Amino acid sequence: MTPLRTRFTARRAAIAIGAALLLVGATGCTAIVGADDEVSNTIQATETATPTSTATPPTAETTAADDEATCSGFADIQTILLNADTALHQDRMGQKERNAWYSLASRFLGNIPSADEGPVAEALATLKQDFPAVQDLNPTDIGSAEWYVAAGALMDACDASGFTVITNAFTGG
């Protein structure tokens, strides 16, 4: 495959993955990444919890389920960042495209669900406060040294809750 064809294919893959991640954020679905580093055609719909009007304190079960959703969503953000950085450093995309991926990650961060309380909820709230979601392709501080400190706190909270943040590298393979 020629270098031009490879670059074109990598861009098409990045666009397809970006569209899938955008779909994930918009519809509450999860895209499944197979072992062969290609996005599977399988998209599983996830159920959305209907809020109730009763003011019951959160149980350990609901907090754990919310923590798992938070940590899983954050893993998707870390996957976006890892692959965007890899593509930039391998000259597979330019700085402007990387910034667009970072903007997408920022908006996705703003949509991550959270439990009402607990270490994971607190770390996510701090991250969202320090790095508010941007609209369109506006600059974001995601990727800064401060980001990695706050992101590390969330990863640690996720790990302590039993939901390790796992990223998927698929760029450049």
SEPA-238733 format. One record per residue (C-alpha): residue in three letters; x negated, y, z; residue number from 1. Coordinates in steps of 0.001 Angstrom, whole numbers, m for minus. Example, Ala and Ser with C-alpha at 12.3 -4.5 7.8 and 13.67 -1.06 7.14 Angstrom:
# residues 2
<pt aa="ALA" px="m12300" py="m4500" pz="7800" i="1"/>
<pt aa="SER" px="m13670" py="m1060" pz="7140" i="2"/>
END
This chain:
# residues 173
<pt aa="MET" px="0" py="0" pz="0" i="1"/>
<pt aa="THR" px="m1436" py="3398" pz="m918" i="2"/>
<pt aa="PRO" px="m2061" py="6032" pz="1788" i="3"/>
<pt aa="LEU" px="689" py="8228" pz="329" i="4"/>
<pt aa="ARG" px="3153" py="5313" pz="389" i="5"/>
<pt aa="THR" px="2128" py="4480" pz="3968" i="6"/>
<pt aa="ARG" px="2620" py="8072" pz="5102" i="7"/>
<pt aa="PHE" px="6003" py="8208" pz="3351" i="8"/>
<pt aa="THR" px="7048" py="4913" pz="4944" i="9"/>
<pt aa="ALA" px="5895" py="6065" pz="8388" i="10"/>
<pt aa="ARG" px="7864" py="9303" pz="8019" i="11"/>
<pt aa="ARG" px="10965" py="7394" pz="6920" i="12"/>
<pt aa="ALA" px="10583" py="5089" pz="9911" i="13"/>
<pt aa="ALA" px="10166" py="8063" pz="12246" i="14"/>
<pt aa="ILE" px="13245" py="9725" pz="10781" i="15"/>
<pt aa="ALA" px="15273" py="6520" pz="11119" i="16"/>
<pt aa="ILE" px="14126" py="6043" pz="14698" i="17"/>
<pt aa="GLY" px="14892" py="9674" pz="15478" i="18"/>
<pt aa="ALA" px="18371" py="9283" pz="14048" i="19"/>
<pt aa="ALA" px="18885" py="6158" pz="16129" i="20"/>
<pt aa="LEU" px="17710" py="7939" pz="19282" i="21"/>
<pt aa="LEU" px="19969" py="10879" pz="18500" i="22"/>
<pt aa="LEU" px="22817" py="8410" pz="18080" i="23"/>
<pt aa="VAL" px="21891" py="6880" pz="21420" i="24"/>
<pt aa="GLY" px="22094" py="10249" pz="23147" i="25"/>
<pt aa="ALA" px="25325" py="11214" pz="21414" i="26"/>
<pt aa="THR" px="27260" py="7972" pz="21770" i="27"/>
<pt aa="GLY" px="25854" py="6204" pz="24790" i="28"/>
<pt aa="CYS" px="24546" py="3273" pz="22741" i="29"/>
<pt aa="THR" px="21223" py="1558" pz="23026" i="30"/>
<pt aa="ALA" px="19028" py="702" pz="20078" i="31"/>
<pt aa="ILE" px="17116" py="m2523" pz="20503" i="32"/>
<pt aa="VAL" px="13484" py="m2602" pz="19400" i="33"/>
<pt aa="GLY" px="12351" py="m6029" pz="18303" i="34"/>
<pt aa="ALA" px="9001" py="m7647" pz="18877" i="35"/>
<pt aa="ASP" px="8023" py="m6909" pz="15280" i="36"/>
<pt aa="ASP" px="8138" py="m3152" pz="16017" i="37"/>
<pt aa="GLU" px="11138" py="m2489" pz="13805" i="38"/>
<pt aa="VAL" px="14406" py="m1091" pz="15026" i="39"/>
<pt aa="SER" px="16974" py="m3847" pz="15055" i="40"/>
<pt aa="ASN" px="20250" py="m3353" pz="13270" i="41"/>
<pt aa="THR" px="21931" py="m4314" pz="16495" i="42"/>
<pt aa="ILE" px="23390" py="m1479" pz="18500" i="43"/>
<pt aa="GLN" px="25168" py="m2422" pz="21650" i="44"/>
<pt aa="ALA" px="27855" py="m120" pz="22942" i="45"/>
<pt aa="THR" px="27605" py="633" pz="26596" i="46"/>
<pt aa="GLU" px="30599" py="1290" pz="28763" i="47"/>
<pt aa="THR" px="30976" py="4759" pz="30169" i="48"/>
<pt aa="ALA" px="32118" py="4976" pz="33753" i="49"/>
<pt aa="THR" px="35324" py="6930" pz="34207" i="50"/>
<pt aa="PRO" px="35025" py="9394" pz="37079" i="51"/>
<pt aa="THR" px="37505" py="8887" pz="39869" i="52"/>
<pt aa="SER" px="39092" py="11597" pz="41936" i="53"/>
<pt aa="THR" px="38394" py="9902" pz="45251" i="54"/>
<pt aa="ALA" px="35463" py="11187" pz="47245" i="55"/>
<pt aa="THR" px="33850" py="7952" pz="48306" i="56"/>
<pt aa="PRO" px="30186" py="7854" pz="49234" i="57"/>
<pt aa="PRO" px="27946" py="6085" pz="46732" i="58"/>
<pt aa="THR" px="27251" py="2464" pz="47485" i="59"/>
<pt aa="ALA" px="23920" py="776" pz="47087" i="60"/>
<pt aa="GLU" px="25283" py="m985" pz="43990" i="61"/>
<pt aa="THR" px="26323" py="2216" pz="42217" i="62"/>
<pt aa="THR" px="23110" py="3989" pz="43183" i="63"/>
<pt aa="ALA" px="21055" py="1086" pz="41836" i="64"/>
<pt aa="ALA" px="23059" py="1036" pz="38591" i="65"/>
<pt aa="ASP" px="22631" py="4804" pz="38224" i="66"/>
<pt aa="ASP" px="18914" py="4541" pz="39003" i="67"/>
<pt aa="GLU" px="18544" py="1855" pz="36357" i="68"/>
<pt aa="ALA" px="20302" py="4070" pz="33768" i="69"/>
<pt aa="THR" px="18108" py="7040" pz="34759" i="70"/>
<pt aa="CYS" px="14890" py="5056" pz="34507" i="71"/>
<pt aa="SER" px="15914" py="3446" pz="31223" i="72"/>
<pt aa="GLY" px="16783" py="6831" pz="29721" i="73"/>
<pt aa="PHE" px="13499" py="8263" pz="30926" i="74"/>
<pt aa="ALA" px="11650" py="5338" pz="29323" i="75"/>
<pt aa="ASP" px="13235" py="6368" pz="26006" i="76"/>
<pt aa="ILE" px="11917" py="9913" pz="26488" i="77"/>
<pt aa="GLN" px="8439" py="8618" pz="27245" i="78"/>
<pt aa="THR" px="8668" py="6436" pz="24120" i="79"/>
<pt aa="ILE" px="9504" py="9492" pz="21993" i="80"/>
<pt aa="LEU" px="6560" py="11416" pz="23455" i="81"/>
<pt aa="LEU" px="4089" py="8544" pz="23122" i="82"/>
<pt aa="ASN" px="4940" py="7913" pz="19477" i="83"/>
<pt aa="ALA" px="5032" py="11604" pz="18560" i="84"/>
<pt aa="ASP" px="1612" py="12140" pz="20137" i="85"/>
<pt aa="THR" px="208" py="9047" pz="18432" i="86"/>
<pt aa="ALA" px="1544" py="10138" pz="15046" i="87"/>
<pt aa="LEU" px="100" py="13642" pz="15517" i="88"/>
<pt aa="HIS" px="m3335" py="12337" pz="16502" i="89"/>
<pt aa="GLN" px="m3352" py="9895" pz="13564" i="90"/>
<pt aa="ASP" px="m2391" py="12702" pz="11151" i="91"/>
<pt aa="ARG" px="921" py="10986" pz="10410" i="92"/>
<pt aa="MET" px="2807" py="14178" pz="11303" i="93"/>
<pt aa="GLY" px="2042" py="17815" pz="11903" i="94"/>
<pt aa="GLN" px="2386" py="19956" pz="15010" i="95"/>
<pt aa="LYS" px="5761" py="21346" pz="13872" i="96"/>
<pt aa="GLU" px="7265" py="17847" pz="13566" i="97"/>
<pt aa="ARG" px="5808" py="16831" pz="16930" i="98"/>
<pt aa="ASN" px="7362" py="19922" pz="18498" i="99"/>
<pt aa="ALA" px="10717" py="18884" pz="17019" i="100"/>
<pt aa="TRP" px="10389" py="15443" pz="18621" i="101"/>
<pt aa="TYR" px="9543" py="17120" pz="21921" i="102"/>
<pt aa="SER" px="12671" py="19275" pz="21577" i="103"/>
<pt aa="LEU" px="14703" py="16115" pz="21020" i="104"/>
<pt aa="ALA" px="13141" py="14580" pz="24130" i="105"/>
<pt aa="SER" px="14029" py="17726" pz="26061" i="106"/>
<pt aa="ARG" px="17680" py="17557" pz="25043" i="107"/>
<pt aa="PHE" px="17767" py="13844" pz="25822" i="108"/>
<pt aa="LEU" px="16342" py="14590" pz="29298" i="109"/>
<pt aa="GLY" px="19232" py="16975" pz="29903" i="110"/>
<pt aa="ASN" px="21688" py="14126" pz="29218" i="111"/>
<pt aa="ILE" px="20173" py="11432" pz="31433" i="112"/>
<pt aa="PRO" px="22651" py="10306" pz="34090" i="113"/>
<pt aa="SER" px="21706" py="10221" pz="37727" i="114"/>
<pt aa="ALA" px="22888" py="8863" pz="41033" i="115"/>
<pt aa="ASP" px="24148" py="11428" pz="43525" i="116"/>
<pt aa="GLU" px="21304" py="10787" pz="45930" i="117"/>
<pt aa="GLY" px="18055" py="8934" pz="46454" i="118"/>
<pt aa="PRO" px="14439" py="9264" pz="45337" i="119"/>
<pt aa="VAL" px="15155" py="8641" pz="41633" i="120"/>
<pt aa="ALA" px="17964" py="11214" pz="41602" i="121"/>
<pt aa="GLU" px="15773" py="13757" pz="43399" i="122"/>
<pt aa="ALA" px="12815" py="13249" pz="41044" i="123"/>
<pt aa="LEU" px="15094" py="13558" pz="37996" i="124"/>
<pt aa="ALA" px="16724" py="16709" pz="39387" i="125"/>
<pt aa="THR" px="13276" py="18270" pz="39888" i="126"/>
<pt aa="LEU" px="12231" py="17325" pz="36354" i="127"/>
<pt aa="LYS" px="15431" py="18761" pz="34855" i="128"/>
<pt aa="GLN" px="15048" py="21951" pz="36893" i="129"/>
<pt aa="ASP" px="11399" py="22459" pz="35953" i="130"/>
<pt aa="PHE" px="11913" py="21473" pz="32304" i="131"/>
<pt aa="PRO" px="15432" py="22506" pz="31254" i="132"/>
<pt aa="ALA" px="16798" py="21172" pz="27998" i="133"/>
<pt aa="VAL" px="16078" py="23346" pz="24973" i="134"/>
<pt aa="GLN" px="18472" py="23851" pz="22105" i="135"/>
<pt aa="ASP" px="17591" py="23376" pz="18459" i="136"/>
<pt aa="LEU" px="13829" py="23348" pz="17821" i="137"/>
<pt aa="ASN" px="12809" py="25753" pz="20568" i="138"/>
<pt aa="PRO" px="9456" py="25328" pz="22320" i="139"/>
<pt aa="THR" px="9359" py="23240" pz="25466" i="140"/>
<pt aa="ASP" px="6793" py="22677" pz="28198" i="141"/>
<pt aa="ILE" px="7180" py="18925" pz="27902" i="142"/>
<pt aa="GLY" px="3731" py="17443" pz="27472" i="143"/>
<pt aa="SER" px="2023" py="20018" pz="29694" i="144"/>
<pt aa="ALA" px="m33" py="19094" pz="32748" i="145"/>
<pt aa="GLU" px="2915" py="20136" pz="34938" i="146"/>
<pt aa="TRP" px="5202" py="17824" pz="32965" i="147"/>
<pt aa="TYR" px="3008" py="14823" pz="33654" i="148"/>
<pt aa="VAL" px="2951" py="15558" pz="37402" i="149"/>
<pt aa="ALA" px="6768" py="15738" pz="37577" i="150"/>
<pt aa="ALA" px="7184" py="12811" pz="35154" i="151"/>
<pt aa="GLY" px="4773" py="10776" pz="37272" i="152"/>
<pt aa="ALA" px="6923" py="11412" pz="40344" i="153"/>
<pt aa="LEU" px="9980" py="10082" pz="38487" i="154"/>
<pt aa="MET" px="8051" py="7046" pz="37227" i="155"/>
<pt aa="ASP" px="6892" py="6325" pz="40777" i="156"/>
<pt aa="ALA" px="10461" py="6650" pz="42111" i="157"/>
<pt aa="CYS" px="11721" py="4335" pz="39367" i="158"/>
<pt aa="ASP" px="9002" py="1800" pz="40100" i="159"/>
<pt aa="ALA" px="9747" py="1906" pz="43846" i="160"/>
<pt aa="SER" px="13435" py="1297" pz="43064" i="161"/>
<pt aa="GLY" px="12579" py="m1753" pz="40975" i="162"/>
<pt aa="PHE" px="13080" py="m155" pz="37553" i="163"/>
<pt aa="THR" px="9661" py="264" pz="35981" i="164"/>
<pt aa="VAL" px="9511" py="2778" pz="33130" i="165"/>
<pt aa="ILE" px="8324" py="907" pz="30049" i="166"/>
<pt aa="THR" px="7498" py="2637" pz="26775" i="167"/>
<pt aa="ASN" px="7397" py="1128" pz="23293" i="168"/>
<pt aa="ALA" px="4594" py="2063" pz="20930" i="169"/>
<pt aa="PHE" px="5599" py="1604" pz="17314" i="170"/>
<pt aa="THR" px="3733" py="4352" pz="15444" i="171"/>
<pt aa="GLY" px="649" py="3398" pz="13526" i="172"/>
<pt aa="GLY" px="1133" py="m342" pz="13685" i="173"/>
END
